[in-house]
């Protein structure tokens, strides 16, 4: 188990029943980076990975 699994599990436990839009998620990520600029690159990588999930099917 990775250290980040604890945070992911907490997120799922606290907000797992909620539905959000990608617009909302994008705004939260922007706010997080504004408050924590050292995390700009990991957040950018996560956002890019999420944006391109469907592209993996095109490669096969």
C-alpha positions in Angstrom: 0.0 0.0 0.0 1.3 3.4 -0.9 1.2 6.3 1.6 -1.3 8.1 -0.7 -3.7 5.2 -0.3 -4.7 6.6 3.1 -5.7 9.9 1.5 -7.6 8.2 -1.3 -9.4 6.0 1.2 -10.4 9.1 3.3 -11.6 10.8 0.1 -13.7 7.8 -0.8 -15.1 7.4 2.7 -16.0 11.1 3.1 -17.2 11.9 -0.4 -17.7 8.6 -2.1 -21.5 9.1 -2.4 -21.1 12.6 -4.0 -21.2 13.4 -7.7 -18.9 16.1 -9.0 -18.3 17.6 -12.4 -14.8 17.8 -14.0 -15.4 21.6 -14.0 -15.6 21.5 -10.2 -12.6 19.2 -9.9 -10.5 21.4 -12.2 -11.4 24.4 -10.0 -10.4 22.5 -6.8 -7.1 21.5 -8.4 -6.4 25.1 -9.4 -7.1 26.3 -5.8 -4.9 23.5 -4.4 -2.0 24.5 -6.6 -2.5 28.2 -5.8 -2.2 27.3 -2.1 0.6 24.7 -2.6 2.7 25.7 -5.6 5.3 23.0 -4.9 2.6 20.5 -6.1 2.1 22.1 -9.5 3.9 19.3 -11.5 2.2 16.3 -9.8 -1.2 18.0 -10.1 -0.5 18.7 -13.8 0.5 15.1 -14.4 -2.6 13.8 -12.7 -4.9 16.2 -14.6 -3.2 15.2 -17.9 -3.5 11.5 -17.1 -7.2 11.9 -16.3 -7.8 13.9 -19.4 -6.1 11.2 -21.6 -7.6 8.0 -20.1 -9.7 7.3 -23.2 -6.6 7.8 -25.4 -5.1 4.5 -24.2 -7.9 2.6 -26.0 -6.9 4.3 -29.2 -3.3 2.9 -29.0 -4.4 -0.7 -29.0 
